[in-house]
Amino acid sequence: MLDDILTLKEVAEYLKLTEKTAYRLAAEGKLPGFKVGGSWRFKSIDIEDWIESRKRNNKK
């Protein structure tokens, strides 16, 4: 991913999720993100770290 900060739509596309699912995960605190002016934003490194942690947890 080239951008450091991603929108909800970009994260949903990257993770192959619907925007609604990505929104729900972020709102529940299951997807690392933050709000700017009411809109969700995500740091690409946090998303990569989240993916890696999910991969490690699934191997157990």
mmCIF file of the C-alpha atoms, coordinates in Angstrom:
data_MODEL
# 
_entry.id   MODEL 
# 
loop_
_atom_site.group_PDB 
_atom_site.id 
_atom_site.type_symbol 
_atom_site.label_atom_id 
_atom_site.label_alt_id 
_atom_site.label_comp_id 
_atom_site.label_asym_id 
_atom_site.label_entity_id 
_atom_site.label_seq_id 
_atom_site.pdbx_PDB_ins_code 
_atom_site.Cartn_x 
_atom_site.Cartn_y 
_atom_site.Cartn_z 
_atom_site.occupancy 
_atom_site.B_iso_or_equiv 
_atom_site.pdbx_formal_charge 
_atom_site.auth_seq_id 
_atom_site.auth_comp_id 
_atom_site.auth_asym_id 
_atom_site.auth_atom_id 
_atom_site.pdbx_PDB_model_num 
ATOM 1  C CA . MET A 1 1  ? 0.000   0.000   0.000  1.00 0.00 ? 1  MET A CA 1 
ATOM 2  C CA . LEU A 1 2  ? 1.410   3.320   -1.010 1.00 0.00 ? 2  LEU A CA 1 
ATOM 3  C CA . ASP A 1 3  ? -0.618  5.687   1.176  1.00 0.00 ? 3  ASP A CA 1 
ATOM 4  C CA . ASP A 1 4  ? 0.074   6.008   4.887  1.00 0.00 ? 4  ASP A CA 1 
ATOM 5  C CA . ILE A 1 5  ? -3.533  6.908   5.749  1.00 0.00 ? 5  ILE A CA 1 
ATOM 6  C CA . LEU A 1 6  ? -6.435  4.976   4.240  1.00 0.00 ? 6  LEU A CA 1 
ATOM 7  C CA . THR A 1 7  ? -10.154 5.684   4.084  1.00 0.00 ? 7  THR A CA 1 
ATOM 8  C CA . LEU A 1 8  ? -12.820 3.203   5.127  1.00 0.00 ? 8  LEU A CA 1 
ATOM 9  C CA . LYS A 1 9  ? -13.503 2.440   1.470  1.00 0.00 ? 9  LYS A CA 1 
ATOM 10 C CA . GLU A 1 10 ? -9.821  1.749   0.771  1.00 0.00 ? 10 GLU A CA 1 
ATOM 11 C CA . VAL A 1 11 ? -9.488  -0.538  3.802  1.00 0.00 ? 11 VAL A CA 1 
ATOM 12 C CA . ALA A 1 12 ? -12.650 -2.405  2.828  1.00 0.00 ? 12 ALA A CA 1 
ATOM 13 C CA . GLU A 1 13 ? -11.338 -2.917  -0.700 1.00 0.00 ? 13 GLU A CA 1 
ATOM 14 C CA . TYR A 1 14 ? -7.916  -4.011  0.562  1.00 0.00 ? 14 TYR A CA 1 
ATOM 15 C CA . LEU A 1 15 ? -9.410  -6.541  2.998  1.00 0.00 ? 15 LEU A CA 1 
ATOM 16 C CA . LYS A 1 16 ? -12.072 -7.643  0.482  1.00 0.00 ? 16 LYS A CA 1 
ATOM 17 C CA . LEU A 1 17 ? -14.890 -6.606  2.821  1.00 0.00 ? 17 LEU A CA 1 
ATOM 18 C CA . THR A 1 18 ? -18.011 -4.577  2.315  1.00 0.00 ? 18 THR A CA 1 
ATOM 19 C CA . GLU A 1 19 ? -17.777 -1.027  3.622  1.00 0.00 ? 19 GLU A CA 1 
ATOM 20 C CA . LYS A 1 20 ? -20.532 -1.873  6.102  1.00 0.00 ? 20 LYS A CA 1 
ATOM 21 C CA . THR A 1 21 ? -18.491 -4.740  7.570  1.00 0.00 ? 21 THR A CA 1 
ATOM 22 C CA . ALA A 1 22 ? -15.323 -2.646  7.769  1.00 0.00 ? 22 ALA A CA 1 
ATOM 23 C CA . TYR A 1 23 ? -17.295 0.129   9.485  1.00 0.00 ? 23 TYR A CA 1 
ATOM 24 C CA . ARG A 1 24 ? -18.760 -2.318  12.007 1.00 0.00 ? 24 ARG A CA 1 
ATOM 25 C CA . LEU A 1 25 ? -15.351 -3.819  12.805 1.00 0.00 ? 25 LEU A CA 1 
ATOM 26 C CA . ALA A 1 26 ? -13.843 -0.359  13.294 1.00 0.00 ? 26 ALA A CA 1 
ATOM 27 C CA . ALA A 1 27 ? -16.751 0.827   15.442 1.00 0.00 ? 27 ALA A CA 1 
ATOM 28 C CA . GLU A 1 28 ? -16.449 -2.303  17.613 1.00 0.00 ? 28 GLU A CA 1 
ATOM 29 C CA . GLY A 1 29 ? -12.724 -1.687  18.039 1.00 0.00 ? 29 GLY A CA 1 
ATOM 30 C CA . LYS A 1 30 ? -11.825 -4.881  16.186 1.00 0.00 ? 30 LYS A CA 1 
ATOM 31 C CA . LEU A 1 31 ? -10.144 -3.034  13.323 1.00 0.00 ? 31 LEU A CA 1 
ATOM 32 C CA . PRO A 1 32 ? -7.521  -0.414  14.259 1.00 0.00 ? 32 PRO A CA 1 
ATOM 33 C CA . GLY A 1 33 ? -8.678  3.001   13.149 1.00 0.00 ? 33 GLY A CA 1 
ATOM 34 C CA . PHE A 1 34 ? -9.481  6.525   14.248 1.00 0.00 ? 34 PHE A CA 1 
ATOM 35 C CA . LYS A 1 35 ? -11.998 9.181   13.364 1.00 0.00 ? 35 LYS A CA 1 
ATOM 36 C CA . VAL A 1 36 ? -11.221 12.518  11.757 1.00 0.00 ? 36 VAL A CA 1 
ATOM 37 C CA . GLY A 1 37 ? -14.197 14.823  11.546 1.00 0.00 ? 37 GLY A CA 1 
ATOM 38 C CA . GLY A 1 38 ? -16.554 11.875  11.908 1.00 0.00 ? 38 GLY A CA 1 
ATOM 39 C CA . SER A 1 39 ? -14.920 9.811   9.148  1.00 0.00 ? 39 SER A CA 1 
ATOM 40 C CA . TRP A 1 40 ? -12.881 6.679   9.796  1.00 0.00 ? 40 TRP A CA 1 
ATOM 41 C CA . ARG A 1 41 ? -9.200  6.667   8.838  1.00 0.00 ? 41 ARG A CA 1 
ATOM 42 C CA . PHE A 1 42 ? -6.624  3.901   9.142  1.00 0.00 ? 42 PHE A CA 1 
ATOM 43 C CA . LYS A 1 43 ? -2.838  3.856   9.180  1.00 0.00 ? 43 LYS A CA 1 
ATOM 44 C CA . SER A 1 44 ? -1.615  1.316   6.640  1.00 0.00 ? 44 SER A CA 1 
ATOM 45 C CA . ILE A 1 45 ? 1.041   0.008   9.065  1.00 0.00 ? 45 ILE A CA 1 
ATOM 46 C CA . ASP A 1 46 ? -1.661  -0.638  11.692 1.00 0.00 ? 46 ASP A CA 1 
ATOM 47 C CA . ILE A 1 47 ? -3.693  -2.617  9.166  1.00 0.00 ? 47 ILE A CA 1 
ATOM 48 C CA . GLU A 1 48 ? -0.627  -4.662  8.200  1.00 0.00 ? 48 GLU A CA 1 
ATOM 49 C CA . ASP A 1 49 ? 0.147   -5.322  11.882 1.00 0.00 ? 49 ASP A CA 1 
ATOM 50 C CA . TRP A 1 50 ? -3.487  -6.303  12.472 1.00 0.00 ? 50 TRP A CA 1 
ATOM 51 C CA . ILE A 1 51 ? -3.337  -8.791  9.584  1.00 0.00 ? 51 ILE A CA 1 
ATOM 52 C CA . GLU A 1 52 ? -0.106  -10.304 10.918 1.00 0.00 ? 52 GLU A CA 1 
ATOM 53 C CA . SER A 1 53 ? -1.539  -10.651 14.428 1.00 0.00 ? 53 SER A CA 1 
ATOM 54 C CA . ARG A 1 54 ? -4.634  -12.363 13.021 1.00 0.00 ? 54 ARG A CA 1 
ATOM 55 C CA . LYS A 1 55 ? -2.419  -14.767 11.073 1.00 0.00 ? 55 LYS A CA 1 
ATOM 56 C CA . ARG A 1 56 ? -0.417  -15.627 14.216 1.00 0.00 ? 56 ARG A CA 1 
ATOM 57 C CA . ASN A 1 57 ? -3.575  -16.149 16.301 1.00 0.00 ? 57 ASN A CA 1 
ATOM 58 C CA . ASN A 1 58 ? -5.076  -18.470 13.692 1.00 0.00 ? 58 ASN A CA 1 
ATOM 59 C CA . LYS A 1 59 ? -2.013  -20.735 13.772 1.00 0.00 ? 59 LYS A CA 1 
ATOM 60 C CA . LYS A 1 60 ? -2.593  -21.619 17.423 1.00 0.00 ? 60 LYS A CA 1 
# 
